[in-house]
């Protein structure tokens, strides 16, 4: 089993990409959902889509499939029979109030919750990388060694240097982690996550500790890297604006259940001044209970002359 540091590939037991089947008890999988079964994303839990959902190849297997996924801590059920599929190459953001189960779901997908009680089926790809709020760089290793930690083969150094160049850290391969700024440390963590060419990137509030200006730069970088590498992404965040700006699909987790599944039908790069951006934002804030404004479908681009400005 690989180290749990952010950006390192997490190997699962049994083999990643194979369904785990375990009865109720320790977290694992529940029989009854065959890998060839229909996509559990349909029907979606709430018809809250301002535009048409992103077209998906119905024959393409999902990057992640969860079926009747349950996780509990003692008597408290944190995830309540979650059915979810994440398409290959899809950027999904997960929102929810504190205690809604966001991190529990991400840890389940990452395979980091073997000591938690639960059941259900969980199917994940073989190559999974993680990125956390803190960079989790090992202080006794130089930046390049952090990025390539665990990589095997004669081309590991060259791949690491290429990854550092992609995130704007060319020439910093010999630096120590403490010599990097907070934003640079997160860039190194992204390089470490993507150097393994993951099929799935799990990001748990990776920019939560950064200042506002650095966050904006990291948003641009993450979206650029996503467009270039096209892994499936599951981003856990408390920031509604961040979710709408980065993701093509936003889920809201409420008391262990997915209450909203919203396709973001906006071109990239996104402009927060766009009236439709504001309407997506308001709809999600209403779903999170921040304000009670009713959801109104966002107008399509050709209807912007009639758009209501928020």
NORJOSUL-V144636 format. One record per residue. N is the residue number from 1. RES is the residue in one small letter. SS is DSSP state (H for helix, E for strand, L for the rest). Layout:
((N;RES;SS) (N;RES;SS))
This chain:
((1;x;L) (2;x;L) (3;x;L) (4;x;L) (5;x;L) (6;x;L) (7;x;L) (8;x;L) (9;x;L) (10;x;L) (11;x;L) (12;x;L) (13;x;L) (14;x;L) (15;x;L) (16;x;L) (17;x;L) (18;x;L) (19;x;L) (20;x;L) (21;x;L) (22;x;L) (23;x;L) (24;x;L) (25;x;E) (26;x;E) (27;x;L) (28;x;L) (29;x;L) (30;x;L) (31;x;L) (32;x;L) (33;x;L) (34;x;L) (35;x;L) (36;x;L) (37;x;L) (38;x;L) (39;x;L) (40;x;L) (41;x;L) (42;x;L) (43;x;L) (44;x;L) (45;x;L) (46;x;L) (47;x;E) (48;x;L) (49;x;L) (50;x;L) (51;x;L) (52;x;L) (53;x;L) (54;x;L) (55;x;L) (56;x;L) (57;x;L) (58;x;L) (59;x;L) (60;x;L) (61;x;L) (62;x;L) (63;x;L) (64;x;E) (65;x;E) (66;x;E) (67;x;E) (68;x;E) (69;x;E) (70;x;E) (71;x;E) (72;x;E) (73;x;E) (74;x;L) (75;x;L) (76;x;E) (77;x;E) (78;x;E) (79;x;E) (80;x;E) (81;x;E) (82;x;E) (83;x;E) (84;x;E) (85;x;E) (86;x;E) (87;x;L) (88;x;L) (89;x;L) (90;x;L) (91;x;E) (92;x;E) (93;x;E) (94;x;E) (95;x;E) (96;x;L) (97;x;L) (98;x;L) (99;x;L) (100;x;L) (101;x;L) (102;x;H) (103;x;H) (104;x;H) (105;x;H) (106;x;H) (107;x;H) (108;x;H) (109;x;H) (110;x;H) (111;x;L) (112;x;L) (113;x;L) (114;x;L) (115;x;L) (116;x;L) (117;x;E) (118;x;E) (119;x;E) (120;x;E) (121;x;E) (122;x;E) (123;x;E) (124;x;E) (125;x;L) (126;x;L) (127;x;L) (128;x;E) (129;x;E) (130;x;E) (131;x;E) (132;x;L) (133;x;L) (134;x;L) (135;x;L) (136;x;L) (137;x;L) (138;x;L) (139;x;L) (140;x;L) (141;x;L) (142;x;E) (143;x;H) (144;x;H) (145;x;H) (146;x;H) (147;x;H) (148;x;H) (149;x;L) (150;x;L) (151;x;L) (152;x;L) (153;x;L) (154;x;L) (155;x;L) (156;x;H) (157;x;H) (158;x;H) (159;x;H) (160;x;H) (161;x;H) (162;x;H) (163;x;H) (164;x;H) (165;x;H) (166;x;H) (167;x;L) (168;x;L) (169;x;L) (170;x;L) (171;x;L) (172;x;L) (173;x;L) (174;x;L) (175;x;L) (176;x;E) (177;x;H) (178;x;H) (179;x;H) (180;x;L) (181;x;L) (182;x;H) (183;x;H) (184;x;H) (185;x;H) (186;x;H) (187;x;H) (188;x;H) (189;x;H) (190;x;H) (191;x;H) (192;x;H) (193;x;H) (194;x;H) (195;x;L) (196;x;L) (197;x;L) (198;x;L) (199;x;L) (200;x;E) (201;x;E) (202;x;E) (203;x;E) (204;x;E) (205;x;L) (206;x;L) (207;x;L) (208;x;L) (209;x;L) (210;x;L) (211;x;L) (212;x;H) (213;x;H) (214;x;H) (215;x;H) (216;x;H) (217;x;H) (218;x;H) (219;x;H) (220;x;H) (221;x;H) (222;x;H) (223;x;H) (224;x;H) (225;x;H) (226;x;H) (227;x;H) (228;x;H) (229;x;H) (230;x;L) (231;x;L) (232;x;E) (233;x;E) (234;x;E) (235;x;E) (236;x;E) (237;x;L) (238;x;L) (239;x;L) (240;x;H) (241;x;H) (242;x;H) (243;x;H) (244;x;H) (245;x;H) (246;x;H) (247;x;L) (248;x;L) (249;x;E) (250;x;E) (251;x;E) (252;x;E) (253;x;E) (254;x;E) (255;x;L) (256;x;L) (257;x;E) (258;x;E) (259;x;E) (260;x;E) (261;x;E) (262;x;E) (263;x;E) (264;x;L) (265;x;L) (266;x;L) (267;x;L) (268;x;L) (269;x;L) (270;x;L) (271;x;L) (272;x;L) (273;x;L) (274;x;L) (275;x;H) (276;x;H) (277;x;H) (278;x;H) (279;x;H) (280;x;H) (281;x;H) (282;x;H) (283;x;H) (284;x;H) (285;x;H) (286;x;H) (287;x;H) (288;x;L) (289;x;L) (290;x;L) (291;x;L) (292;x;L) (293;x;L) (294;x;L) (295;x;L) (296;x;L) (297;x;L) (298;x;L) (299;x;L) (300;x;L) (301;x;H) (302;x;H) (303;x;H) (304;x;H) (305;x;H) (306;x;H) (307;x;L) (308;x;L) (309;x;L) (310;x;L))
